[in-house]
Amino acid sequence: AYELDAALTQFSRYLSDLGLDRMVHSVADVDRLMDGVATHVFKPLRLWQFYVIDVEAALASVGDAWDATATEQLEVEDCDTLVKLSGDARTEWQRTYMLGDRAHAMGTRFGRTIDAGRTAAMLRALSSDGTKDGALAQLRALLDLLNLAYYREYDADVATAQKNIGERVKYERLDNGSWKFGKPIDDDYKIVDPLFTTVDTREDVNDDRRHLANNGWIWGGNPLDNFAGAQSKAYLLREVIVWGDCVKLNYGTQPADNPWLWEHMRQYTLGMARAFHGFRIDNCHSTPIELAEYLLDEARRTNPNLYVIAELFTGSESTDRVFVQRLGINSLIREAMQAWDAHEMSRLAHRHGGRPIGSLALDCLGEPGFFTDDAHGGTRINGIVAPLSGSLPHAMFFDCTHDNETPAQKRTMEDALPNTAIVAMTACASGSTRGYDELYPRLLNVVHEHRQYAALDDPLKVGLGAAKAKINRLHREIAAFQEVHVHHESDYVTVHRVHPVTREGVLMVAHCAFHGASETA
């Protein structure tokens, strides 16, 4: 994966020398570029060597084992099994017998090797003439057959890697919302972002240890899998959507796997827990869940009331529950800017809004009762007992996050007000990002933006400042209005919040302003 990454960087640097245009204006330009990647990157790298068995080296080692005086003998049970099997089943048995059942990690070229002694013993049992030459000829045919599957695996992986590179180039070079749009391919704007960072060290260390995998995330990936593990091909297949400003730390799954790192991060976490009321876990689905569980447990020993919110996009409610339950997450970040029309906006408001109006919930079904506190000597405590009902994880609903395009980009500038009003009317936590209230026209890239924010004399006099202050005040005032009804009609979304006991309510009507929305109020 690193060799491919380095070769793509070199390809970006010498693009003109290869007769290729540094500017990408169309899909046809991307196709020509990808032809260059196939010819000048993948072909000379000969990455197939990381997949296959080195036939000549294997023949030499088995030949030496054949000549050894203390030659291994095939067990009787293995002989009987080999005789009974035929076709693909026999080939698979021989593969497992020669290579063992250990998983293959593509760390070195021709790293897939056979056990010479066991293979020699197997050949003695199979050989028809009992000669070394005949046995080695038989082995060569078997190794070629085994390598056929590995070559096919290589071909499929290269096709996937090339497709992912091409799709990334299309997005970054042809989408005017990308930071590389209109930029030449060179050292500053490489064909794709590097997946590795090479660090300089004062110690004389192996080069491989200086190449660190950058962190990132995988679209649609299983959040419980370690995509930087030894068995993962995510970096080789270019599946990782990378963050170039941070590397992925190798925690393992328990403190014993990397004691210094776990203790270092424990001390850091304790310091943060003492300094702040809450944590935001960025990209929680890419954080090893064992690590997050350990660090949050430590943090809560210092700050028992720690408020934890998490960015968690697993694509599965059942997987979300695993993280929420094991980590004790208080709120999951949800994004209003993911809505593509007024109907979807109303769905999000309904999903995070609260209980339906008229629900037979805690306030109606509770009755006098008691429970026994076993933790304090079996003390009987009187109270109101109500049925425990299921619910979705609590949301922190953002009108816009630092990852979202602004309303001016994704919808219209006018939609900024109704969007934030709908968010404020939901019965959950709410949030925003710097620049939203000021009506910034474009998303600021948190990695590549170096300008500083302007100091505002009076934020309430800029953009949505005054309106946002009133909306946030209302959000706090109706916090106990836990019942909600959401209705959608054309470009309008209405949200009705009701107090479950007093039946007081607040009704909001929002005229959304997505692209193509009507202009009449």
N, C-alpha and C positions, 0 to 999 in steps of 0.2 A: 504494500500500500504506500509506503514512503517512497520507494523507487518510482512508482507511477506519479506520485505527487511532485517529486523533484523534476521528473521529465516534463511534466506539464508546465512547470515554471520556466524551464529552459526553452520549451517550445514558444512560450509567450515572448521571451526575450529575443529569440532569433527568427521571429515570424517573417519579417521582411526578407531575410536571407534565404528563406525557403520559397520565396515567390508568392507569399500569401498577403492579402490586404489586412491591415491592422484594424480597419473600421468594419463594423457589422451593421448593415442597413436592412437586411431582409432574411427570410428563411433560407433563400438560395445561398446567401453568404455563409450562414451557419452550416449548411450542408457541405460547402466547399471546405470550411474550416475543419469539420469532422472527418472529411477524407484525409486532410493533413494530419490529424491526430492519429488516425489508423496507421498511416504510412510512416510518420516520423516519431511517434511516441510508442504505440503498442508494439509494432513490428520489431524495432531494434531492442526493446526491453526483454523479449523472450520470456515473458512471465510464466509460460507453460512449465518452465523448469521448477517452479514452486509447487506444481501439482503432481508431476509424474515420477515414477521410479526410474532411476538411472540404470538402464538395462546392462550396459557394459560393466559398470562398477558392481552391480549385483551378481553378474555371471562370474566375475573375478573372485568375489568374496565366497560364493558358494563353491567355486572350484577349489579354493584353498581348504574350505571345510570338508569337502569330499576327500581330499588327500590326507586329512588329519587322521591320526591313528585312533583317537578316542572319538569316533564319530557317533553322534546321537542316533538313537534308534526310535522309529515310530512306534508308539504304543499300539498294543493289539486292538484296543477299542477304536483308535483312530484309523487303523488299517481296515477294519470291518466297515467303518463309516464311509471311508473313501471308496471302497469297492461297491457299496450299495448306491452311492450317489452318481448322478450323470447330469450333463448339460450345465445350465446356469447354476443349479444348486451345488454341483461339484466345484465349479469355478469359484463360487462365493466361499465355500468351505476352505478351499486352498488359499484364497486371499486372506481370510481371517487367520488361518494357521501360520502363514508366512509373515504377515504384518502384525499380528496380534490385534486385540480389540481396542487399543488406545486410539483416542481421537487425534487426527492429524492437524497440527498447527503449522500454517505456512510461514514459518519464520526464516527458513533458509532454502536455497535452491537445492533440489534433489534431496529434500529433507525426509521424503517418504522412503523408508528403507525396509528391507526384509531381514528376518533373522536367518543368517547363513546356515547355522547348524541345524535348525529345524527344517529348513528348506532342503538341505542335503539329505537328511533322514527321509523326508517325504519322497524325494526323487529316487532314492535307493529302492523304496517300496514300489514305486510306480514303473521304474525302468524295465523295459522289455528285454534288453540285451545286457544290462548290468554294467555298461561302459560309461565312463565319465562324459565323453563327447556326446553320446546319445542322450544322457540325462540333461546336459546343458542345452542341447538343441530343443529338448522338450520344455525346459525352463524358459528359453527365449520366446517360444511361441506363447507360453502362458503369460509372461510379463507383457508382451505386446497386446494380448487380449485385455489384461487388467488396465494397461495404460490407455486403451481406447476409451474407457469410461472416464478416466481422468482428463483426457484431451477434450472430451465432450463437455465436461464440467468447466474446463478452462474457456472453451468457446462461448458457452452460455454466460459465464461471468464477464467476459470481455464485451459481449453484446450489451449486457445490462449496464456496465460501466460507461460504455460509449453513449448509450441512450441517456443516461443520467447526466453526463457531461453536456450533451447536446441540448437537453431540456433546460439545464441551468443557464447555458449560454443564451438561449432564446429569451428566457425571462429577464436576465440581467442586461442584455444588450438591446432588446426590442421593446421592453416595457418602460414607458417614460417615467414610471414611478421608482425605477431602480437607480441606485447610486452610480451604476456603471453605464447608464444609458447615454449614448453619444460620446463615450470615451474610447480612446484607442486601446487595443490590447498591447500592453507593455508591462514593465516591472511594477508599475504603480497600480495598473488595472489588469491583472492577470486574467487569462482565459477563464479560469475558475479560482475561487479563493483557496489558498493552501489549507490542507487538512492537518498539517504538522508544523510545529515551530522547532527550529534547531537552536539550542542554547549553547553559549560559550561557557566552558568550565575551566577552572584553574587546575583541576586534576586531570591526569592523563587517563581518560576513560574511553571505552569502546565507543565508536561513532554511533552505533545503534542506540546507545543509552542517552545520546544527546538529542535524539529526535523525539519530541514529545507530541502526542496526539492532542489536537485542539478539541475543546468541548463543543457540544452542539446538540442537535436533536434530529430525529428521524420521523418524517411524515408517515403516520399510520403504523409506526413501530410498536412493539410490545414494550411498555414502560418497565416491566419487571425483568427484562433481559438486559444484560450488560453489553452494549454494542461495541465496547472497546475491549471485550474479553478475547481470550486466545482463540475461541471458536467462532468469533464473529468476522464476517467479511464486509461489514458496513463501510469501512474506510476504503477498502479495495474497490468495492462496487460504486463508490462515490454516492452513497445514500445519505451521508451525514450532511445536514444543513448546518454549516459550521459557524462558530463564533471565533473569529480570528484573534480576539484579545484575551483569551484565557485557555489554559490547557486542562485536560481531563486528568484528575488525580487518581492514582491507583489505590483505592481504599481496601479492596477486597470486600469481605462480608462480615468481618469481626475485628476487634482491636488487635488480636494476635497476628493478623495478616500484615499489618503495617503499624506497629505500636507508636512510633514517633508521630506519624501523621494524625492518627486518631487522637492522641493526647494534645497535639498542637491545636487541632480544630476544636477540641473540647474546651481548652482554655480560652480560645477566641470566642466561642459560643457563650461561655459563662460571662465574659466581659460584656458582650452585647446584651445578654439577658439582664445584667445589672443596670445598663445604661438606657434601655428602651422598654416601652410598654408592650411592644409586639414585634413579630417577625413577619416578613413577606418571603416565602420560599419561591424563588424564581425557578421556572422549569422543573417543578417538583417531580414530574414523571421521568426525568432523566437523572434524578438523584438516587443513588442506591438506597432502597427503603430501609435496610438494616442500619445504615449510617444515620439517616434522618431520624429514625426511631431512637437510636442511642443518644444523639446530640440533643433532641428535644426533651428526652427524659432528664438529661443532665441540666438543661436550661430551666426546667420547671422546678427543679430542686432549689434553684436560686430565686426564681420568680414564679411562684405557683399560679399567678393570675396572668401569665403570658398569653397574649392574644396572637394566634397564628393564622395567617391567611396564606393561601397557596395558589400559584398558577398551575392548574392541573388539567391537561387536555389529553386524556387517555383514549377518548373515543368510545368508552364503555362505562356505563353507570356502575356495573358490578366491580370493575377495576377501580373506579373512583372511590367506591365504598371501602376497598381494601386500604387505600392510602388514608382516607378520613379516619377509619377505625384504628389503624395501627399508629398513626401519628397524632391523633387527637386534633385534627385541623378544625378550627372554629369556623372559617368561611372559605369558600372557593371563589376565585376570581372569575367573573363572567363579563362578557363584553357586548355592550349594546351595538357597537359598530359592526358586529358580525351580521346584523340584520340587513337584508337586501331589499326589503320593501316594507310597507306599513303593516301588512299581514304578519310577516315574520317578527316585526317589532312588537306587535301585540302578543304574539306567542311567547316571546321572551319575557315580557312584562307579566303575563299570566303565570308562567313557570316559576318566576322568582318573586311574584307579587305578594303571596300570603294565602291564607285559607279562603275558600269560597264564602261569599256572604250567606249567612243562614246555616253555617256548619254546626253540627252537634258536636262541638269540640270540648276542650277541657272545661270551659266556663259553664257549660250546660250539663255535662255528664258527671262532673265531680260530686262527691257526697262525703259526709263526715266519716272518718275512719281513723286507723292508726297503723303504725308499723313498729317493728321491734328492731332497735339499734343494737345489733350483736357486737359492734365494735366498742360499745361502751356499756358492757355488762348486761345486755338485754333490756335496756331502758325502753319503756313504752312511750312512743311519741304520737300525740294526737295530731290530725291534720285532715286536709281534703284529699281524698284518693280518687284519681281519675284514670281511665284506661290509657295505656300507652299506645299511641298510634304512630305508624311509620311516616316518614317525611323525607324529602330530598335534603342533601347536605345544604346547610345555610350558605347563602351567596353573598359576596360583595360585588354588587353590580356596578360596573364602570360605564360612564357615558363614553369614555375614550381612554385607552391606555397608551403607554409609550410605544407599543408595538403597532397600534392601529393607524391607518391613514386618517386624516382629519375629515370632518364633514364636507369641507370644500372640495376635497379630492374624491371622496367615495360617494357623496350624495350631492348636496348643495350647501353653501354657507348658511342659508336660512334654516336648515334643518338642525343646526346646533342647539337652538333654544327648545323646540319640541322634544328633541332626543334627550336632553338632560332633564327636562320636566317629567317625562315618562319614567326615567330611571329613579327620580326622587320620589315618585308616587308608589313605588314598590315597597312592600313591607320587609325589607332586608337592608343590609349595609350598602352604602353607595360610595363611589369614588370617582376620581377624575385624574387628569394629568396636566402638567404645566403646558400652557399654550392653548388649551381648549377654550378657556374663558376669554383669552385675548384674541380668539378667532384666527389662529395661525393658519395660513393658506396651505401649508404642506407639512407632512410628517418630518420631524427632525431625526436624523439617523444618530442613534445614541453612541455608535462606535466611531463614525467618521466626522461628526459635527464638532467643531472646535470653537465656534463663537460662543460668547457668554450671553446669558439672559439679560435683558434690559431691566434696570432697577425702576420700579413703578412708584411714583409719588403717591398715587391713590388707586389701587387695583380696582376699586368699585366703579371708577369712572372709565374703565377700559373694557371694550367689548361687552361680554355678558356679565361683567362684574356685579352690577347692582341687582340684576335679575337673578343671578345665581345665588346671591346672598339670601334673597327672599325665599327662593325655592328650597335651599338647604335648611332655612329656619322652619319652613313648613314640614319638611321631612322629619325634623326632630319633634315638632309639636304633635304630629300624628303617629308617633312611634307605637302607641298602644292600639291604634286602629288596625288590628291584625287581619280583618276580613276584607276581601277585595273582589271586585268584578271588573273584568277587562272586556271591552267591546271594540270591534274593528268595523269600520264602514268606509270604503273607498280609501281616501288619504287620511282619514281621521282615526285616532285611537282615543277612547275614553277610558279612564281609570277611576273607579269609585272605591274609596277606602272607608270602612265602617268600623266603629268601636263595637266589639262583640257583646258588651253589656249595656252601655248607654244608648246604643244605636245611632249616636252622632256620626256624621259622615262628611267627607270632602269629595267633590266630583271635579275631575280635571278633563278638559277636552283639548287634545293636541292635534294640530293640523301638520302632519308630516310633510317634509319637502324633499323627498327622494327625486332623483332625475325622472322627469316625465310626470311629476305630480301636478294636479290642477292648481291654478294660481288664485282661485276664488276662495275666500274664507267661509 
